[in-house]
Amino acid sequence: MKNKVKMGAIVCQLRVARNANMEKLQNGYLFPEIGMRQIMHMEKYPNAKIISLGIGDTTEPLPVFIASAMSKYSHQLSTKEGYQGYGAEQGNKELRKAIAATMYKDMGIRDTEVFISDGAQCDISRIQLLFGSNATVAVQDPTFPAYVDSSIIMGQTGEYMSHTGKYGGIEYMKCGPENMFFPDFAGVPRTDIIFFCSPNNPTGHAAAREQLEQLVEVATRNGSVIVYDSSYSDYISDESPTSIYEIPGAKEVAIEISSFSKLAGFTGIRLGWTVVPHELSYSNGFPVHKDFDRIVCTCFNGASNIAQRGGLACLSKEGRKATKNLIEVYKENARVLTDTFASMGLEVYGGTNSPYVWVYFPGRKSWDVFTEILEKTHIITVPGTGFGLGGEGFIRVSSFNTRECIQEACHRLQNFLG
């Protein structure tokens, strides 16, 4: 019988209703869906050498200096003198100071405003808990799907009229080549929260200073809070700001989340941080910082001590040099991919300030392009429409792979598309 669990002679009829918000989600989260399609392709072509340029998972080994720091600490845990249990929920104080001093130099960010986490994606959900189900949300379109799905799960899907029509409770801000990948706020209704990622995932666009000044101005005028994702800031090559806090007035309206995943190859180690300035307060004047501290203390016991030791190594002088070298590998891969697609006469974006290349196939459906590339070249990409309606006609190509695989992928693509 449906929803019944048999326990010996007893049959239990569950009386717990499904979270109605889960029913509003699309059939599957984007990346597991791609994973399932990859498995099906491998079953169909068991001898094919599949090259993954899809999910943004790092591939280069960790710098020895950083791995050694974690290894040394883990061995210390086997001694009576070196063992440590729980740490502070907000994170290792030394690491918090290092992030404030290194990543936010001259921006006025204090170590007490930095909260260490197990990754930016986890903090996205904690921020959703912070603001609750009544908050209205705006996201870039295209955008990282976790912003949207976490908003839906939280229940931020009330009766909210968009300028493009009613769609849950989320305002989609079109960000494409036609508007320099930045929303026209004149046509965007006010929302409580504005999720903004720069450099953007998936388009690779790093917002210019003038654009971010406009973003802060809009948030200030509307009394909105910006949730700014700077996870790819270390890939910025030009004069684009690496943090929202480079913009005057941002500390009064913005929370920033970031991660060691792409900065240092910590995708499997899981370490990130969120900055909540003391100046940020609700409409009644209560500090947002205090509530986020409560969320962290209630829902999180702190990041791994071993991972945090690795984070400290990353932010040392030697560690920063090593991680910069690591990033240069992926940036060069992105340049090779960009040149390859451009040589085929395709419109290519990103790839300069980002490890992602955003490629336009006019008149085509993104999933059709994804399927055709996979079928004919055995290369995994990501269909742009998985990031929102604004991604239709695009695919996202990741530079996270070995140089050998990138060169082989370019060879296959040139034979297929050239």
C-alpha positions as CSV (number, residue, x, y, z in Angstrom):
1,M,0.0,0.0,0.0
2,K,1.2,3.5,-0.7
3,N,3.1,5.3,2.1
4,K,2.9,2.1,4.3
5,V,5.9,0.5,6.0
6,K,5.6,-3.2,7.0
7,M,7.1,-4.0,10.4
8,G,6.5,-7.7,11.1
9,A,2.8,-8.0,11.6
10,I,2.3,-4.3,12.0
11,V,1.6,-2.0,9.0
12,C,2.2,1.6,9.7
13,Q,0.3,4.3,7.8
14,L,2.5,7.4,7.7
15,R,0.5,10.5,8.6
16,V,3.3,13.0,7.8
17,A,2.6,15.1,4.7
18,R,5.2,15.9,2.2
19,N,6.7,19.4,2.4
20,A,4.6,21.1,-0.2
21,N,7.5,23.3,-1.2
22,M,9.4,20.2,-2.4
23,E,6.7,19.5,-4.9
24,K,7.4,22.9,-6.5
25,L,11.0,22.0,-7.4
26,Q,11.9,20.9,-10.9
27,N,12.3,17.1,-11.4
28,G,15.9,17.0,-10.4
29,Y,18.8,19.2,-9.3
30,L,20.8,20.1,-12.4
31,F,24.1,18.4,-11.6
32,P,22.8,15.0,-10.4
33,E,20.6,15.0,-13.6
34,I,23.8,15.4,-15.7
35,G,25.4,12.7,-13.7
36,M,22.6,10.3,-14.5
37,R,22.9,11.1,-18.2
38,Q,26.6,10.5,-18.0
39,I,26.0,7.0,-16.5
40,M,23.6,6.2,-19.3
41,H,26.1,7.3,-21.9
42,M,28.8,5.2,-20.4
43,E,26.5,2.2,-20.5
44,K,25.8,2.9,-24.1
45,Y,29.5,3.5,-25.0
46,P,31.5,1.4,-22.5
47,N,34.8,1.9,-24.3
48,A,34.5,5.7,-24.8
49,K,36.8,8.0,-23.0
50,I,34.5,10.6,-21.5
51,I,35.9,14.0,-20.8
52,S,34.0,15.9,-18.1
53,L,33.9,19.7,-18.7
54,G,30.6,19.9,-16.8
55,I,30.4,20.1,-13.0
56,G,32.9,22.5,-11.6
57,D,35.0,20.0,-9.7
58,T,38.7,20.8,-9.4
59,T,41.2,18.2,-10.7
60,E,44.7,19.4,-9.9
61,P,46.5,18.0,-6.8
62,L,46.6,20.2,-3.7
63,P,49.8,22.1,-3.3
64,V,52.1,20.0,-1.1
65,F,52.5,22.9,1.4
66,I,48.8,23.0,2.1
67,A,48.3,19.2,2.1
68,S,51.2,18.8,4.5
69,A,49.7,21.3,6.9
70,M,46.5,19.3,7.2
71,S,48.5,16.0,7.4
72,K,50.7,17.3,10.2
73,Y,47.7,18.5,12.1
74,S,45.8,15.2,11.6
75,H,48.8,13.3,13.1
76,Q,48.8,15.7,16.1
77,L,45.3,14.5,16.8
78,S,46.7,11.1,17.7
79,T,48.6,12.5,20.6
80,K,47.4,13.6,24.0
81,E,49.0,17.0,23.7
82,G,47.8,17.6,20.1
83,Y,44.2,16.4,20.3
84,Q,41.4,18.9,19.9
85,G,37.6,18.3,19.9
86,Y,34.9,20.9,19.2
87,G,36.1,24.3,18.1
88,A,34.1,27.5,18.1
89,E,31.0,27.4,16.0
90,Q,32.0,30.6,14.3
91,G,35.4,29.1,13.3
92,N,39.0,29.2,14.3
93,K,39.8,32.7,15.5
94,E,43.2,32.7,13.7
95,L,41.6,31.7,10.4
96,R,38.9,34.4,10.8
97,K,41.7,37.0,11.3
98,A,43.6,35.7,8.3
99,I,40.5,35.9,6.0
100,A,39.7,39.4,7.2
101,A,43.4,40.5,6.7
102,T,44.1,38.7,3.5
103,M,40.8,38.6,1.5
104,Y,39.4,41.9,2.8
105,K,42.6,44.0,3.2
106,D,41.8,47.7,3.5
107,M,38.0,47.1,3.3
108,G,37.3,47.5,7.0
109,I,36.1,43.9,7.6
110,R,36.8,42.7,11.2
111,D,37.5,39.1,12.1
112,T,34.4,39.0,14.3
113,E,32.3,39.5,11.1
114,V,33.8,36.4,9.4
115,F,32.0,33.0,10.0
116,I,33.8,29.9,8.9
117,S,31.7,27.2,7.3
118,D,31.8,23.9,5.4
119,G,31.3,25.6,2.1
120,A,29.4,28.5,0.4
121,Q,26.5,26.3,-0.8
122,C,25.8,25.3,2.9
123,D,25.8,28.9,3.9
124,I,23.3,29.7,1.2
125,S,20.8,27.5,3.0
126,R,21.7,29.0,6.4
127,I,21.0,32.4,5.0
128,Q,17.6,31.2,3.9
129,L,16.9,30.1,7.4
130,L,18.1,33.5,8.6
131,F,15.5,35.5,6.6
132,G,12.7,33.0,6.6
133,S,9.9,32.0,4.3
134,N,8.2,35.5,4.0
135,A,11.2,37.1,2.3
136,T,11.0,37.9,-1.4
137,V,14.0,37.0,-3.5
138,A,15.6,38.2,-6.7
139,V,18.3,36.2,-8.6
140,Q,20.3,36.8,-11.8
141,D,19.1,34.9,-14.8
142,P,21.0,32.7,-15.5
143,T,22.1,31.9,-12.0
144,F,23.6,29.2,-9.8
145,P,20.6,26.9,-9.2
146,A,21.1,26.5,-5.4
147,Y,19.9,30.1,-4.9
148,V,16.6,29.3,-6.5
149,D,16.0,25.8,-5.2
150,S,16.9,26.8,-1.6
151,S,14.4,29.7,-1.9
152,I,11.7,27.3,-3.1
153,I,12.4,24.8,-0.3
154,M,12.2,27.6,2.3
155,G,8.8,28.6,1.0
156,Q,9.7,31.9,-0.5
157,T,7.1,31.2,-3.2
158,G,4.2,33.4,-2.3
159,E,2.0,35.5,-4.5
160,Y,4.6,37.7,-6.1
161,M,4.0,39.4,-9.4
162,S,7.1,39.6,-11.7
163,H,7.3,42.1,-14.5
164,T,7.5,39.0,-16.7
165,G,4.6,37.2,-15.1
166,K,4.0,35.3,-11.9
167,Y,6.5,32.6,-11.1
168,G,6.6,31.3,-7.6
169,G,7.9,34.2,-5.5
170,I,11.3,34.7,-7.1
171,E,12.2,37.6,-9.4
172,Y,14.4,36.6,-12.3
173,M,16.7,39.4,-13.4
174,K,17.8,38.9,-17.0
175,C,21.6,39.2,-17.3
176,G,22.8,38.5,-20.9
177,P,25.1,39.9,-23.5
178,E,22.5,42.4,-24.5
179,N,22.7,44.2,-21.1
180,M,26.4,43.5,-20.3
181,F,25.3,40.7,-18.0
182,F,23.8,43.1,-15.5
183,P,20.1,43.6,-14.6
184,D,18.1,46.7,-15.6
185,F,16.9,47.6,-12.2
186,A,14.4,50.0,-13.6
187,G,12.3,47.0,-14.6
188,V,12.9,44.9,-11.4
189,P,10.5,45.2,-8.6
190,R,11.8,45.5,-5.0
191,T,12.7,42.3,-3.2
192,D,14.0,41.7,0.3
193,I,17.0,39.7,-0.9
194,I,19.1,40.1,-4.0
195,F,21.4,37.1,-4.7
196,F,24.3,38.2,-6.8
197,C,27.3,36.2,-7.9
198,S,30.5,37.8,-9.4
199,P,32.3,36.4,-11.2
200,N,29.0,34.9,-12.2
201,N,28.4,31.2,-12.4
202,P,27.6,30.3,-15.2
203,T,28.3,33.2,-17.5
204,G,31.8,34.0,-16.1
205,H,31.1,37.7,-16.1
206,A,32.8,39.8,-13.4
207,A,30.8,42.8,-12.5
208,A,32.5,46.1,-13.1
209,R,32.9,48.7,-10.3
210,E,30.2,50.9,-11.8
211,Q,27.8,48.0,-11.9
212,L,28.4,47.1,-8.3
213,E,28.0,50.7,-7.3
214,Q,24.6,50.6,-8.9
215,L,23.7,47.3,-7.1
216,V,24.6,48.8,-3.7
217,E,22.7,52.0,-4.6
218,V,19.6,50.0,-5.5
219,A,19.8,47.9,-2.3
220,T,20.2,51.0,-0.2
221,R,17.3,52.8,-1.8
222,N,15.0,49.7,-1.5
223,G,16.1,48.6,1.9
224,S,17.1,45.2,0.5
225,V,20.0,42.9,1.5
226,I,22.5,41.7,-1.1
227,V,23.8,38.2,-0.7
228,Y,27.0,38.4,-2.7
229,D,28.8,35.2,-3.8
230,S,32.5,35.9,-4.4
231,S,33.6,32.2,-4.7
232,Y,35.4,32.8,-7.9
233,S,37.0,36.2,-7.0
234,D,40.6,34.8,-7.2
235,Y,40.1,34.3,-10.9
236,I,39.6,38.0,-11.7
237,S,42.3,39.3,-14.0
238,D,41.2,42.8,-14.6
239,E,40.2,45.8,-12.4
240,S,36.8,44.3,-11.4
241,P,36.2,44.3,-7.6
242,T,37.0,41.1,-5.8
243,S,34.5,41.9,-3.0
244,I,31.3,43.8,-2.6
245,Y,32.9,45.6,0.3
246,E,35.1,47.5,-2.1
247,I,32.0,49.5,-2.8
248,P,31.2,52.4,-0.3
249,G,28.0,51.7,1.7
250,A,28.1,47.9,1.1
251,K,28.6,47.0,4.7
252,E,25.1,48.4,5.5
253,V,23.4,46.3,2.9
254,A,25.4,43.2,2.0
255,I,26.4,39.7,3.2
256,E,29.2,38.0,1.4
257,I,29.7,34.3,1.0
258,S,32.9,32.7,-0.4
259,S,34.8,29.4,-0.5
260,F,38.1,27.7,-0.6
261,S,36.7,25.2,-3.1
262,K,37.8,26.9,-6.3
263,L,40.4,29.1,-4.6
264,A,42.5,26.2,-3.4
265,G,40.9,23.0,-4.8
266,F,39.0,22.3,-1.6
267,T,35.9,20.9,-3.3
268,G,36.2,17.6,-1.4
269,I,37.6,19.2,1.8
270,R,34.7,21.6,2.3
271,L,35.6,25.0,3.7
272,G,34.1,28.4,3.2
273,W,33.1,31.6,5.0
274,T,30.4,34.2,5.2
275,V,30.9,37.8,6.2
276,V,28.1,39.5,8.1
277,P,29.0,43.1,8.9
278,H,28.1,44.5,12.3
279,E,26.6,47.5,10.5
280,L,23.9,45.4,8.8
281,S,20.5,45.6,10.6
282,Y,16.9,44.7,10.1
283,S,14.1,47.3,9.7
284,N,13.7,47.3,13.5
285,G,17.4,48.1,14.0
286,F,18.3,44.6,15.4
287,P,21.7,43.4,14.1
288,V,21.6,40.7,11.5
289,H,25.0,39.6,12.8
290,K,23.5,38.4,16.1
291,D,20.8,36.3,14.3
292,F,23.3,34.7,12.0
293,D,25.5,33.8,14.9
294,R,22.5,32.1,16.5
295,I,21.8,30.2,13.3
296,V,25.4,29.0,13.1
297,C,25.4,28.0,16.8
298,T,22.0,26.2,16.5
299,C,22.5,24.5,13.1
300,F,26.2,24.0,12.8
301,N,29.0,22.7,15.1
302,G,31.8,24.4,13.1
303,A,33.9,23.4,10.2
304,S,36.4,20.6,10.3
305,N,39.5,21.5,12.4
306,I,41.6,19.7,9.8
307,A,40.1,21.7,6.9
308,Q,40.5,25.0,8.8
309,R,44.2,24.2,9.3
310,G,44.4,23.8,5.5
311,G,42.7,27.1,5.1
312,L,45.3,28.8,7.3
313,A,48.0,27.3,5.1
314,C,46.2,28.6,2.0
315,L,46.3,32.2,3.3
316,S,49.9,32.2,4.3
317,K,52.4,33.9,1.9
318,E,53.6,30.5,0.6
319,G,50.0,29.2,0.4
320,R,48.8,32.2,-1.6
321,K,51.6,31.8,-4.1
322,A,50.7,28.1,-4.4
323,T,47.0,28.6,-4.9
324,K,47.6,31.4,-7.4
325,N,49.7,28.9,-9.5
326,L,46.9,26.4,-9.2
327,I,44.4,28.9,-10.5
328,E,46.6,29.9,-13.4
329,V,46.4,26.3,-14.7
330,Y,42.6,26.5,-14.9
331,K,42.7,30.0,-16.3
332,E,45.0,28.8,-19.1
333,N,42.7,25.9,-19.8
334,A,39.8,28.4,-20.0
335,R,41.8,30.5,-22.5
336,V,42.4,27.4,-24.7
337,L,38.7,26.6,-24.6
338,T,37.7,30.1,-25.4
339,D,40.1,30.3,-28.4
340,T,38.8,27.0,-29.7
341,F,35.1,28.0,-29.6
342,A,35.9,31.5,-31.0
343,S,37.8,29.9,-33.9
344,M,34.6,28.1,-34.8
345,G,32.8,31.4,-35.2
346,L,30.7,31.0,-32.0
347,E,29.9,33.7,-29.5
348,V,32.0,33.0,-26.4
349,Y,31.8,34.8,-23.0
350,G,33.6,34.3,-19.7
351,G,36.9,32.4,-19.6
352,T,38.9,35.5,-18.6
353,N,37.8,36.2,-15.0
354,S,36.3,32.8,-14.5
355,P,37.0,29.1,-15.0
356,Y,33.8,28.8,-17.0
357,V,33.3,29.5,-20.7
358,W,29.7,30.5,-21.8
359,V,29.1,29.5,-25.4
360,Y,26.1,30.6,-27.5
361,F,24.4,28.3,-30.1
362,P,21.8,30.6,-31.7
363,G,18.5,28.9,-32.5
364,R,19.4,25.7,-30.6
365,K,18.0,24.3,-27.3
366,S,20.6,23.9,-24.7
367,W,19.7,20.3,-23.8
368,D,19.8,19.4,-27.5
369,V,23.3,20.9,-27.8
370,F,24.4,19.1,-24.6
371,T,23.1,15.8,-26.0
372,E,24.7,16.2,-29.4
373,I,28.1,17.1,-28.0
374,L,27.9,14.2,-25.6
375,E,26.8,11.7,-28.3
376,K,29.3,12.8,-30.9
377,T,32.4,13.8,-28.8
378,H,31.9,12.0,-25.5
379,I,32.3,15.4,-23.7
380,I,30.2,16.4,-20.7
381,T,29.1,20.1,-20.7
382,V,26.2,21.8,-18.9
383,P,23.1,23.0,-20.7
384,G,22.6,26.7,-20.1
385,T,18.9,26.4,-19.4
386,G,19.7,24.5,-16.3
387,F,20.7,27.9,-14.8
388,G,17.4,29.6,-15.8
389,L,15.4,30.6,-18.8
390,G,18.1,33.2,-19.6
391,G,20.5,30.4,-20.3
392,E,18.6,28.9,-23.2
393,G,20.8,28.5,-26.3
394,F,24.0,28.5,-24.2
395,I,26.2,25.8,-22.7
396,R,28.6,26.2,-19.9
397,V,32.0,24.6,-20.3
398,S,34.3,24.1,-17.3
399,S,38.1,24.5,-17.5
400,F,38.5,22.2,-14.5
401,N,40.4,19.3,-16.0
402,T,44.0,18.4,-16.9
403,R,45.7,20.2,-19.7
404,E,45.9,16.9,-21.6
405,C,42.1,16.4,-21.4
406,I,41.4,20.0,-22.3
407,Q,43.6,19.7,-25.4
408,E,41.9,16.5,-26.4
409,A,38.5,18.0,-25.8
410,C,39.3,20.9,-28.1
411,H,40.5,18.5,-30.8
412,R,37.2,16.6,-30.6
413,L,35.2,19.8,-30.6
414,Q,37.0,21.2,-33.6
415,N,36.3,18.0,-35.6
416,F,32.7,18.0,-34.5
417,L,31.9,21.7,-34.8
418,G,34.6,23.0,-37.1
